Amino acid sequence: FHNLYLNGELVTDLVIPDDITTIPYQAFIYVTCLESITIPDTVTSVETGAFCGCSNLKEVRLSNSITALNSYTFVGCESLTSLVIPANVMVINSNVFGDYYDRSALKEITFLGNPPLIADDGFSKVTATAYYSANNASWTEDYLQNYGGNITWLSSQELPDTENTSKVYIIASGICGTDIHFHNGKLSHRVRRCRSPLR
């Protein structure tokens, strides 16, 4: 039951069909063959433990229509190191990424919208850097807490030097030179010759 097959073919990159609105409770629990999941905007709910134990899952594209990250959704996803939280997410519940038994591999979290309501243990067992928009005044110091983990908060004006690494950061727009690269609207390479201001 660790593998998922469609028409006899092993599925590693799962694209949820557009007519799906809910991913049910523990729908893909321990399906270890999955490496990437794309959830379309028709999906409004991803229920508790939906991807728990998907140990080879490296990439998740969340629906822009979901309003909550439910408990245990990504517990045991030991290959998932980064996640973009869509703007419509208003609630992050307890133990989304790690619990008493599992430490999360998550290293980078990018918030696209206003700060959601995060449970006291919403980031339990997570040690990560969380990015939020410097232009969004609703991100006050009250929100920049650990929530049960060890979270380093950085605004978009405090992005680290990525000379020796390849990271993905969200950026609105700008006037840039030859050393900047974009992929699907995301900055993915060090900016060396980007002329101010970024707007």
N, C-alpha and C positions, 0 to 999 in steps of 0.2 A: 504493500500500500504506500510505499515511499515514492513510487513513480506514477506519473500521469500520462496517459496515452490518448491521442486523438486520431481516429482512423488508422490505428496500428503504429502511429509514429510517437516516439517519446517527446514530450513537451518540456522544453527548458525555458523558452521565452513565451510566457502566457499573456495573451491579449484578451481581456474580458469582453464579450460581445456587447454591442451597443444597446441591446434590448434588456440588459440586466440592470436592475435598480438596487438590489441588495446582495451583498456577499454574506452568506449566513454564518452563524456561529460555528467556529472551527472547520470551515469549509475546506481548507487546504492544510490542515494540521499535519505536520511531519511529512509533507510532500517535498522530499529533499532534492528532487531532480530540478526544481524550479530555480532559475538564475535571475530572471527578470519578470516583472509583472507590470502591465499597463492597465490601469483602471479608468474607463471612460467617464465622461462627465454625466452620463445617465445614472451612474451609481451614486446614490445619496447616503448609503449606510454600509459601513464595513463593521460587522458585528464582532463581539468578543472572541479573541483567539483565532481569527480567520487565517492567519499565516504563522501561527505558533509552531516553532520547530522546523521552519524551512531553512535549514542550516546553510544551504548554498545560495540563498537569495542575496544578490548583490545590488540590484537596482529596483526601485519601486517608483512608478509614476502614479501619484494619487489623483483621484477624481477631484476636480475643482468644485464639485457639488457637495462633498461630504462636510458635515458640520462638527464631527467629533472623531477623535482617535480613541477607540475603546480599549479596555484593559486586555493585556496579554496578546494584543494583535501581532506584535513582532518579537515576543519573547522567544529566545532560542534561535533567532536569525543571526547567527554568528559571523556571517559574511557581509551583513548590511552595515556599511560604514558611514553613509550619508543619506539624508532625507530632506526633501523640500516639503514644507507644510503649506498647503494652499491657503489663500486668503480667507476662505469661508469657514475654516476650522475655528470653532468658538470654544471647544472644550477638549482638553487632553486629560483622560481619566487615569486612574491608578495603574502603575506597573505596565505601561504600554510596551516597553522595550526590555525590561529585565525585572526579575523578582528574586525571591530568596535563593533560588537554585541557579539562576542563569544571570551572568553578567553580560550586558549589552556590548556589542562591537561598535556601536554608533560613535562617530568622531565629529561629524559636522551636521548641524541642523540649520536650515535656512527658513525663516518665517517670511511669508510674502505679504501678510496683512497685519491687522491689529493684534495686540497680544490676546491670546485665548485665556480662558479660565483653566489653570493647570492645577491638578490635584497635588497635595503635599508630597506624594511619592510618584508623581507622574513621570519623572526621569530617574526613578530608582535604578541603581547599578549602571547609570550612564556617566561616562566621563567624556565630555564633548565641548566643542566650541559652537555657540549658537549665534547666528547672524540675524539682524533685524535692520529695518530701514532707518537711517539717521533722519530722514525727512518726515517720519511718522511720530508726531508729538505724543501719541498715546503710549509709547514705550517709555514709561517712567521708571525710576529706580525701584519702585515697589514690585515691578514684574521681574526684575533681573535677579532671580533667586536660584537656588540649586534644585529645589523640588525633589529632594531625596537622592540626587546624584551629585556630580561635580561639574557644574556648567560654567564655562567662561563666556561671557556675553560681549559681543562686539557689534558696534553699529557699522553701517556700510562705509563709513569714513575711516574705519580702523582695520581694514583688511590687511592681513599679514603679507610680507614679502614672499613670493612664491617662485623665486629664481630656481630653486632646486627641486620643486615639486609641481605637480599638475593638480590644481584644485578648481572647483566650480563655485563662482560667486555670482549673485544676482546684482545687476547694475541697470539703471534706468536707461541712460543714453549718454553720449559724450562725443567729443571730437578727438579722434585717436589716430596714432601713427602706425607704422608698419609692424610693430611688435605686439599688437593686440589681436586676439583671436576670439571669435564668437562661435558658439555652437548652440543652436536652438534658443537664441536669445540670452545665453549665459556667457559670462566672461570666463574663459578657461585657460588663460595663459597670463604670465606676468606682463603688466603694463610698464613699459620703459619710456615710451615717447608719447604718452597721452597728454594732450595739452588741456589745461584747465580752462573753464570749470567743467566738471561733470555735472550734468543737470538731470 
